[in-house]
Amino acid sequence: MEVKRNITGLILLLFSFSLKINAQSDTTMIPEQFLFPEFSMGVLKMKNGEKVILNLNYNVVTEKMVFKQKDRIYDMVNYSNVDTVFIYQRKFIPVGKVFYEVLVNAPVSLFVQHKGTIKNPSRPAAYGGTSDVSSSTYISNLRIGNDVFRMDNNQEVLIVPKPVSWIRKNNEMYAVINQRHFRKIFPDRKNEMREFIRQNNLDLENCDHLIKVVHYYNGLSL
């Protein structure tokens, strides 16, 4: 009974401000603002070693970890006690007020900050064309923070993915902007890095490619 009370208190500490969602506006039916298509049972590893199992997802618009129980969704608001979050066998760590996904955990580490920006959709172009980016997603309901915004007359908004890759080297964090900037992060091995990227035709905007490059650098540093 004492353990149950402690876990309940921990959940209330981590998550606050619930949102009641009815069947029509259930965000699992409009998951585009979430990183994963469905909520999934994940594990919160606390700094004191405790583990809490919750039904989790990540909101790329608000950049908050969210928890679902029945018809309510909660934002995580207190990150100070959280060490690591595991969802779908993927690992996330709190950084300031957001979470970064851990892609490479090594002397030089790689993270991705999952983000999405909201835009009004472009008007259809002439002859039935459109200028919208194919990877963008339209929705008519959007959950921001603890509210669901419904667009009048089914007006749609556009969520554009804007992930940011981060490299941690010597305890400093560097955003990966472009290949030239990337090489400046590794002045000691810039020639080897440039040649590796060229020979393998790697795109630094592709997370899988970036993982290969960071692993390559860690191998050079051994």
N, C-alpha and C positions, 0 to 999 in steps of 0.2 A: 504493500500500500504506500509506503514511504517513497519507493522508487517511482511509482506511478505519479505521485504528487510532484516529485522533482522534475520529471519529464514534462508534465503539464505546465509547470511554472516556467520551464526553459522555453517551451514553444511560445507561451504568452510573451516572454521577454524578447524573443527573436522576431515575432510577427505581430503586427498590430494593424488596425484599420481594415476591417473586412468589407467585402463587397458582395452583396446578394445578387446572384445571377439567375434569371429564369431560363426556362428551356429554350426559348427563342434566341436569347442573347448569350448563351453559354459560350465562354471564350474558347472552349475546346472545339467548338464548331467553327470558330473563326480564329485559327491559331497563328495567323501570319505575324503578329507582333511578338510571338514567342520563338525562342531558339529551336525548341523541339516541337514536332507536330502534336504530341500528346504529353500530358503530365505523366510522370513516371515515379515510382518509389525510388528515392535517393537517400543518401546517407550524409548527415552533417557530422563531421568530426570536430569536436570542441577542443579548445586549447587545454582543458583539464583532462582530456583523454576520453570523455564520454562520447557516445555515438547516439544520434537521434535519427530515426527513419521517418521520412515525410514524403508526401506526394508532391514532387517539385517540377519546376520549369524555370526558364529565365526570360524575362521581358527585355527584348533588345531595344525598345523605345525608351523605357524608363531606366534601363540597366539595373534592374533589381531582381534578386532571386525571389520567386513567388511560390507559395504553398497552397495547395487546394485540399479542402476537406468538405465533402458533400457539395453543397451549392455555394460555398464561400471561398474566396481567394484572398490570401493575405500577402502583403509585401513584407519582406525582411527589412527591418529598420535598425537592428543592432548587430553590427558585424564584429564588434570588439571581442566577443567570446568564440568566434568561429575560426577554426584553423583551415579546414578544407571541406569542400562539398563535392560529392560524387553523384553524377547523373549519367545514366546510360554508359557506365564504365568510363566516363570522361571526368576529368579532374578540374576543379575551379578553386581559386583562392581569392579572398577579399583584398582589394587594393583601394584604399580610400573608401569612397561611397559606392563602388561598383565591384564587379567580379571579373577576373581574367581567367580564361581557360589555359591550363598548362599543356603545351604541346611538346616541349623538350625540357626535361629536368636534368640538368648537367652543369658543369662549371660555367658554361655559357648557356643560359636558358632562353626558351622561346615561349611567348604567350600571345594570345589573341584576345582583344577587347571587342566583344560582340556588340555592335551598335546598329541602330536603324534610324533614319531621319524621315520625317513626315512631310509630304508634299501634296499639293492639289494635283490631280491627274491632268495631263495635257489634253487639250481639245483634239478630237480626231482630225487628222490632216486631210487634205484634198484627196479625192478618189478612194476614200476609205482607209487611208494610211494612218499611222500614228507615230509620234516621236517618243513614245515611252520606252524605257529600257526593259528588255525582255526579262531580266532577273528581278524586276520590281514586282510588288504585289499590291493589288487593289483590295480594299475592304470597306464596308459600310458601317461597321462598328469598331470602335477603338477603345481599348482600356488604357488610360494613362493614370498612373498612380492608383488611386482607389475609386476611380469613376469610370463608367463606360460612357463614351460620347457616341450618340447616334446621329448620323448625318441626316438632315432634313431631306425629304423626298428621295431617300436612298442615295444621296450624294456620296460619292466615293472619295477616299483619300488614298494616297500612294505611300507605301512604306518602302524606302530604298535602303538596302543593306549597305552599311558603311563600316565594316570591321577594320580594326587597327591592329597591326602586328607590333609586338614589343620584344626587344632583346635585352636581357639582363646580363651585363658583363662588368665584373669588378664592382658588384653591388650598385651599379648605375643602370637606369632604365633608358632605352633609346627606342623611339618610334621608327619603324622602317618606312621611309617615305618613297625612296626610289633606289635604283641600283648604285648610283653615285654616292648617295648618302649612306647606303648600306656599307659600301667599302670603307667609308670613313670611320665606321665603328670598329673596323679591323685593320688599322694601319700597319700592323706587324705582318699581316698575311694578305694584303690587298691584291697582290699579283696572282697568288695561288687561288684566291677566292674568285677573282674576275675570270680566270681561265677555267675554273671548275664550272662556273655559271654558263660560260660561253659554250664549252664542250658538251654540256648536258642540256643546252637550250632551256634553261630554267627561268621561270617567271616569278619574281619576288612577290607578286600579288597573289600567287597561288600558295596556300598554306602548306600543301603537301611538298611543293618544291622548296619552300623556305625551310621546312623541317630537314630536308636532305642537306641543304647548305649549312645549317647550324651544326648538324651532326658531323659534317665534313670538317668544319673548323675545329670542333672539339677533338676530332681525331688528329688534326695537325698539331694541336697544343699538347698532346700527351708526351 
